């Protein structure tokens, strides 16, 4: 599998910045004046109790929601009224809190769907599936097979995903996101509902994606063991407000975070 497309952003520099972002639905404030950044090459965790605004923040980053206040800067350029398809074109991919796959399609075809933006032959050639279009499809299917091997799921490549156990469905969804060759990968609770063995496998894949391919990752996760082991930095939200932004070790000792979320004695 190829590494994501490179940009002029060097490792450790700010890839994306959220600046004073506020988002409300009627009288409900989902986010209030939230600012943080994501540096290229890191695993950036976003944590907080249920209803803290974590998924809303990811939805702002990938253009599904547009904040009433504040701005998102990506690769040094402000993004105004960004749409999800445009975010995908710019190298932002995501998985979802609830699995969002084509249940009647096979593992291979679901992951192949992630290659859509990489395919450039016109509608006419795609309908014919001949000549240049066929060569392009073969090339992209080879890339998908590499992802399937990377995720260790060749035994389910032809199985409709609706027949797969939940843990494997989450792995297929990760594969579809990787098929986009993203520069920034947004993972919304990738370990939710998994048993211990499945979590260990998913953690390994997240680390490998980050280390081997240099993909920057923003991760929402409730399992604090996972967060502390995987992440380079952690931002903590509570009722839509940022209450901490530091290393995992520092966050773990932060009294405000303990009171709001971790519930550990201090």
C-alpha positions, 0 to 999 in steps of 0.5 A: 500500500502506498503512503498518502500523497505528500504535501508541503507540510513537514512532520511536526508542523500544524496540519489542521487548526480549529480556531474558536469554533462554536456550533449550536443547534437551536438553543443547544451548544454543541461546541463553544469557542474550541481551539486546538491543532493537529500536527502532521504525523501525530496521533491526536486524541479527542476525548470527553464524556458522552455529549461533550461534542467530540463527533460534532468536532469531527463533523466540523473538520470534514465539512459536514457541519459549518460552525456559526463562529470560528474557522478551520485552517487546513494545510495553512489555508482557511476553509470556508463552507467546506463540503465533505466531498471537497474535504475528501478531495483534499485528503481527509478521510474518516470512519464513523461511530456507527458502522456505515458500510454497503452491507450487501456488497463484499469486503473488496467492493466496499474498500474499492468504493474508497478508490472512487476519487482516485479513478479518473476515466469518464462515465463513458469508459466506465460503462464500457469497462474496456481499454483504459477504464479496465486497466485503471480498474485493475490497477486500483483493485491491486491497491485494494488487495494490498489494503486487504492483506495489510488488514489481514482480511483476505479470507473475507474479501468476497463475503458480503459485509452484512454477514461479518461480525462487528469487529471485522466490519470496523476493520473493513470500514478502516480499509475503505478510509485507507483506500482514499490514501488520506493525509488526515484520518479521522477515527470516530470510536474505532474500538467501540463494541469490540472485545479485547482481542479485536481492540488489540488488533485495531490498535496495532493497525492504527499504529502501523498506519501512522508509523508506516505510511505517515498518516496523521490521525485524529482519534475519538475513543472512550477506552482510556487505556487505548488513548494513553497508549496510542496518542501523542497529545490529547484534547479533552472536551466537556459540554462542548468546551475544551478543558485540557490539551496536553500529553496523555500523562499530563491529562491523566493527572489533570484534576479538571479532567478527573472530575469531569471524565476520568473519575479517578481518585486524587 
